[in-house]
């Protein structure tokens, strides 16, 4: 998987593994979530969208199994730059 930055007010970036249909997304608060069973065309569209956050809310959120795997903001309140 290759981490990709996203131009979004909600998402910092993410990556996708087509072999396992796993989408990983890091939100601006630093929280990282894994979404499983996501078809490649949906991940591709998310990464190419002019509004990745909007696409996520309309086509990913609540439709696939999600697991939070990262904690979010650092204690100083700054966004996490950690790449999972």
Secondary structure, DSSP 8 states (H G I E B T S, - for coil): ---EE---SSEEEEEEETTTTEEEEEETTS-EEEEES--HHHHHHHHH-S-HHHHHHHHTTTTSEEEE-S--S-TTS-------
